[in-house]
Amino acid sequence: MKKILSLIVASSIVTTASITAHAETRYNVSRLYGVDRYKTSVNISNNFSNGKIQNVIIASGKDFPDALTGSILSKKYTAPILLLNNTVNESTDSINYVINHLDKSGTIYILGGSGSISEDFVKYMKNLGYGNIIRLGGINRAETNKVIVQSIDIEKKTPIVITNGYDGFADALSISSIAAAKGYPIFITEKKALPNEIKNTISNIEPSEVYIVGGTGVVGAEIVRELKNLVPTLDDSKIIRVAGNDRYETSLNIAKYFKLNTDTAIIANGTNFPDALSGTALAAKLNAPIILTDGQDIENQKSFINTQNYSNIVLLGGLGSIDFPIEYSFKDPEKISQAEKDYINILLKSCDDMLNNTSLVSKSLSDFSYVLSAIENTMNENASEPAPSVEAVRDFFSDEFSNNYSNLANLGGAIGVTEDISNLQSPDGLESLKSEYIKAAQIEHNNMEKIYNDYSDCVSSIDSLIRNSKFSSIYPKGSAAYKKQIKDSMEHISKSIYNLAGSSQYLGSQKGKILQLKQRLEKAKQYMQ
């Protein structure tokens, strides 16, 4: 029985020997990012071209479907893809790029209908003197897809790409630059049925081959049957499915299967579409694959990359998209500045200090907890007879108690640690690491300071009780005045114990974040050796 040719490239293709042989491969690494998706798209476009251009593509930064199939358009017209926000006023960075780079005789291609890119933008650009503005959009994403493909003269028998454009974007992004490099139009589909809007276009092209991106969980077997009905000349051997167990393996398998002849690979986050969307134009221009990562783990991707002839790695997005250990895993340690190494080491030491301080406070509280519990129980048992309570409390106010108090008192100096880190000079691109530490450390410091104050109040209230017991020379032990004095002190102790218990529950609330940052810093440091 005939079966559709299906490609799920096993990771075993990259043999252990080849991984070992390339284990120390280093690359020229660049990161293109901005404070938000719009500035990131501008920075990517600046790397696409920093001179005058004749064409530019505009897409919405709020939604991805309209721009999913724009990579082939970018390749044909050598045009960067810029993202726009909801309004003209919110899109000044992208608009300024157009003003500074697009020739007045050039063309602005808008992907999507007025619901994606408003007519206000069109009017604004026309008022600036840009007369060639072409909107490629329809009433829905499928019609927009059709309009984009039909705007390009696709020759008959050209292979096409089918990918799900309704339940995600990752597969379409992974294939985008490869489709553009080869001139294959991308058609988006739902899982079980091809949109009616694109069927005639597919029939007219009569593709010699169809590449389905993704497993049957995203592009079902129903699509295959429809394709055969639309194009009777297609047999099973001409319908190739490229898939993986998840979006990252699918992305990697796409790169393995098509093997573009290039010296560059582009790495993008598989869950953050705007960075990758803007990067499709750059990838298409550089003839480079887009390889997706979750932003933290790059091992499988790196094993493949090390077997290729790449010399350049481009990371799309800031540390929130692709974490810094990934960047350092590709870099030559000799090209990492001393300032970066010092910065990582200082933050690493700060994390250790904070974790140690938190552990010290936690231990002191643990050692002290039974003392407080015993004091509180004794006071409750002797509530009607204050004198025995005072004597019991005095017994618990021992050298051990004083030592525990001393440990916490010494933490006063630790509260100023964040001030030192605040003044630490951050290398370009690593500013967020300092901010990340300071935010977590400040919360932890505030927690410790509150504990320290409540702890001190406990000591003070116990001290006060013992001092008040000496008033018996003034107030006889059985007198109402003496009892009131002792009762007030005992109530203060109970309140301070309650406050300390309340503040203690927040200790370590940031420990996980600081520990995670420490682990990331350690991982980056090992690549600096």
N, C-alpha and C positions, 0 to 999 in steps of 0.2 A: 504494500500500500504506500502510496506517495506521502511523503511528509514534507512539510515546509522546512526549508533549511533554517535552522535556528542556531545562533551563535551565543553561547555563554562562555566566554573565554575563561578558562580555569586559571587560577592564580599560579598553578604549578608550571605554567608556560615560562614564567620567570624562574629559572632554576636557581638552586642554592648557590651553585658555582658562580652564576652571573651576578647574583646579589653581592657575594663576597668580593668579586673582582671590582665592583664599582662602589663598594661601601663608602669610600672616602671621597667620592666625587663631589666637587664644590662648584658653585655657579655664581654668575653675576646676578645678584638679587635686587630687584626694585619693588617698591610698594607704592601703589597708587591709591590714595585715600583722601577723604575730606571729613569735616566735622559732621556732615550728613550726606545722604544719597545724592543730593543735587550738586554739592561741591565735589563729591567724589566723581560724578559724571563729567564735571568740567575738567578736573585734573586728568582723568583718563583721556578726554578729548584733546587736552593740551599735548599729551604724548602721542596722540594720533597725528596731530599736526599743529605746530605752533606758528605757522605762516598762513597765508591766504588760501582759502579753499573755495570750491565752486558749489559744493552741495553740503547740506547738513540735514540730519534726521531728528525730528522732535517726537518724543514719546512721553506718556504719562509716568510720573514716578510713584503714583499711587496704586496702579494696577498693572499687571504684566501682560495679559493676553494679546493686546493689540500689537505689542512690540516683539512678541515671540518670533514672528516670522520675518522680522526686518533685517536680519543679518545679510541675506543675499542681496538685498537692496543696498545695504552699506557697502558691500564688496563691489557691486556694479558701479556705483557712483562715487566710490572712494569718499564716503561721508561718515563722520563721527555720529554717534547717537547721544543726544542730550536729553536729560530728564527735566520735565517741568512740574512745578507744584500746582496747586489749585488755581492760583491767580497770577497775573503778570507781576504784581508787586512782590509776590513770594518767590519769584523765579528770576531775580535780577542777575544771579551768577551765570545761569545758562544763557540768558538774553545777552549779557555783556560779552560772552564768548562769541555768540553769533555776530554781534556788532563789530568785534575786534578782528574776526577771522573770515567771515563770509563776504565775498565780493558782492556789491550791490546788484550785479547781473546774475548772481548765483541763485540757486533754488533751495527753498525750504520744503522738505517733505514732512508732512504731519501724519503720524500713524494713529488711526482711530477717529471716531466721530467727535462731534462737539461735546459729547458727554465726557470724553477723555481729555481733549485739548479744546478749550473754549474758543469761540469766535472773537473774544476780546483780544486774545493773543494774535490772531490773524490781523485784526484791525491795527493793533499796536505796531506790528512789524511792517505793515503796508505804509503806515504813517512815517516810519523811519526810512522809507524808500525801497523796501524789498518788494518787488512786484511779482516775482515768481514764487508763488506759494501753492503747493499741491497737497491737497488732503487725500490720503488713502485710507478711507474708512467706510464702514457700513453700519447697519442698524444693530449688528451684533458682532462678536469676535470672529465667527465663521465667515461672515460676509467681508469683514475687514481683511481676513486672511486671503480670501479669493481676490479682492481688489489689489492687494499688494502683489500677489503672484502674477495676476494678469497685466500689471504695469510693467513687468519685465518680459522681454521677448524670450519665452522658454521654447526651445526647439522640440519638435516631436521626438519621442523616444528618450528624452532626458530622464534619467532616474529621479525618483522623488523620495521624500522622507515623510513618514507618517508618525506623529507623536501625540500623546494626550495633551490637550490644551485646556482642559476643564478641571482636572483633579490635581493639578500641580504644574510646575514649570521646569523642574530640574532636568528632565530628559531633553526637553526642547533646547535648553541652554547648552547642554553638553554637546549636542549635535550641531548647534548653530554655526559655529565657525567652520566646521568641516563641510557642512552643506554649502556654505558660502564659498569656500575655497574650490569646491568641485562644481559649483553652479547648480546644485540640486535644490529645487524649491521645497519648502517645509509646509506640510498641511497638518492642521490640528484637528483632532477628532475627540469624540467622547469614547467611553470604554467599549460600548456595544454597537454603536451606529455612527457611520460617517454623516456629518452634517449635509443636508441637501444642497447647501450653498456651494460646496466645493466639488460635488460629484461631476458636473459637466466639465469643469476645468481639468480634472484628472482624466476623464475620458478623452478630451481633446489632446492632451499631451501624449497619451498612449505610452506611458513610461516603460522602458525596457527592463527596469528593475524597480523594486520598491523596498526601501529600508524601513522596517518598523522598529521604533525605539521604545524599549520597555517590554516587560513580560506581559503575559495574558491578564494579569491583574490590573493593568492600566490600558492595554489595547487588546481587546478580546479576540477570540477566533472568529467572531461574527464579522469583524472588520476585514479579515482575510477573504471571507466568502464574498463580501461586497466588492472588494477590489477585483476579484476574478470576474465578477459579473460586469463591472465597468470596463475592464480591459481584458477581453477574452484571450489575448495573446500571452498573458501572464500565466506561467505555470509555477508549481511549488518551488522549483529551484531558483526562480527569479524573485521570490519574496523572502527577504533575509531579515530575521529578527535579531537585534542586538540588545541584550538584556543582562541583568545581574540580579543579585539578591536584594539590593537596595539601590538608591540613586547614586551612591558613590561607586559601587561596583559597576553599575551600568555606565557611568561616566568613564571609568577606567577602561572598560571593555570597548567602548566606542573609540577611544584613543588607540587601543591596541589593534583594533580591527582595521582602521583606516590608515594609521601610521603616516601622518602628513610629513613631508620632507621639509623640516624646519629646524631652526636652532633655538626656538623659544617655546616654552610651555607656560600657560596662564593658569593660575590657581585661584579658584573662587569658592565662596561659601555656598553650600548646597541648600541652605535654608533662607538666605538673604538675597532675594532676586535682584534688587536694584543695582548692586555693585556688578554682578555678573551680566546683567542686561546691558549696562553701559559698556562693559568689556567685550561684548560680542563683536562690536565694530573694530576694536583694536585687534582682537584675535583674528578676525577675518583678514584684516590688512597684513598682519604678520604671518598669516598662514599657520597659525598656532592653535593647538587644541586647548579647549577649556576643560580643566580637570577639577572636579568638585571635591571638597573636603568638608568635614563637620566643623572645621576651625580649630580642632584640638589634636586630632589624630591624622598623621600623614604617612604612616609607615608603608601601607600597601601601595599608595600612589608613588612614594619615593622609590620603592623597589623597582617599579616600572620605569620611572623617569631616569634612574641610574643606568638603565640598559639602552637608553636612547642617545642620540647625538646632540642633546640640548646643551647649550652653554648659558642660556638666559632663563631666569625664572621671574615671572611678573606676578605679584600678589595683588589681588583686587580687594580693597577695603582696609579699614583700620584693625586694631587689635581685637575689637569686638566681633569682627568677621573672621579673621585668621590670626590666631594667637602668636605671640612673639617667638615661642620656642620653635614653631614651624619655620619661621624666617631664618633663625639661627641654624637650623638643621641643614639648610641649603648653603649657607654662607661659608666662605673661607675664613677660618679663625684669624688669619693674619690680616684680614681686611676689616675686622671688627675693632673699632676704636677703643682706646684705653678708657675714654670717658664712658662708653657703654658698659665696659666690664666693671668699672668702679661703681657705676650706678646700680647695676644688678647686684653687686656684692654688698653695697650699703643697704639696699632694700632687703636683701636676704638676711643680713644681720639684724635689721630692725624687726623683721618677722620673728626671728628666733628670740629676740629680747622680749617681744610682746607675748609670745607663747610661754616663755619661761616665767614672766611676771604673772600671767594668768594662772599658771600652775602653782606658783608660790602662794598667791592669794587663796586659791582653791584649797590647798593643803592646810593653810593657816585656819581657814574657816572650818575645815573638817576636824582639825585638832581642837578647835575651840567649841565646836557644836555640843559636845557632851558636857562641857563645863556649863554652858548656858542652860542646857536641858536640866542638869542637876540643880542649878540655882533656881530655875523656874519651878521645878517640882517641889523643892524644899520650901519655897515661899508659899506654894499652894497648900502644902500639907500643914504648914504652921501659920496660916493666915490669921488665926485668932490670937496667936502668941508670937508677937514680932521679935522678941528677944532671941529665941532659939534660931529663928531665920537669920538674924544678923550674924550669929556665931557660925552657922553653917556656911553662909556666904563668905565669911572671913576665911574659913578653911579652904574654900575653892579658889580664893584669890591668892594663888600660890605662884611659885617661880615659873611653872609651866604656863600659867595664864599670862604672866608678864612677858615671857619670851614670845608667845604668840602675838601679843599686842605689839611688841617691838618689831616683829617681822612685817606686820602690816604698816606700822608707822614709817618704816623705811621705804615703803612704796611711794611716798609723797614725791620723791625725786623722779620717779618713772613717769609721772603725769606730764612732764614737759617734753617727752620724746618726740611727739608729733611736731613740735615747733622746729626741731632740728631737720626733720624730713621735709617740712614745708619749704625750707630754704635750699633744698637740694636741687641743683641744676639738672633738668631733664634733657637727655639727648632727643633729637627730632624723632617723632613717632612713638616715643615711649612715655609721654607725659601722663597718660591714663594710668600707668602702673603706680606712680606716686599717688595720684588721686585715689586710686582704689585702696591703697594701703592706708592713707590718711583717714579716709571715710570709715573704714572698719576699725582702725586703731583708736580713733577719737571716741567712737561709741564705747569701745572696750575700756578706754581710759576713764571716760565718764562713769561707767559702771563701777570701776575700781575706786574711783574717787568717792562715789556715793557709799560704797561698802566701807571704805576707810572712815568716812565721817560717821556712819552709823555704828561702826565698830568702836570708834572713839567715844561715842555717846554712851555705849554700853559700859565701857570702862569707867567713864565719868560718873554714870549713875550708880554703879557698884561702889565706886570710891566714895560717893556721896552718902550711900547707905552706911558704910563703915564709919565715916566721919560723924554722921548723925547719931550713931550708937554711943558716941562719946559724950553726947549731950546729957547723959544720965546724971551727971553731976549738977546740971541745971534743972533738967526735967526728970524726976524720978521715973524709973522704968515702968512703973505701973500707971503713971499719970496719963491723962487724956492727951496732953501736949506731946509727950514722948511718943505715944502710939500714933498720933497724927503725923509726926515728923517721919517716923519709920514707914508708915503706910504710904505717904506721898513718895518716898524714895523707892519703895517696892513697886508702886504703880509706874514710876518712871522707868525702872528696870524692865518691867513687862513690856512697856511701850517701845523701848529701844530694842529689845530682843525681837519684837514683832517687825519693826522697821528694818532691822538687819536681815531678817529672814526674807522680807520682801525684796530688798535690793540684791540679795545674794542669788536669787533665781535668774537674774539677767547676766550673771557672770559667765563668760564663755559664749555669749550669743553670737559673737563674731569670730570665734575660734576657728570654725570651719572655713570661713572666707579667708582668714589669714593663713591657715594651713594650706589651703588650695593655692593661694598666691605663692607661698613658699615653695610648694612642689613645682609650680610652673617656672619659678626663678631657678630652681635647682636644675630642672630639665634644660633650660636655656644655657645655664652655666656649663653644663657638660659638653655642649657643642662649641664652647669658646676655647676649650683646651687645645 
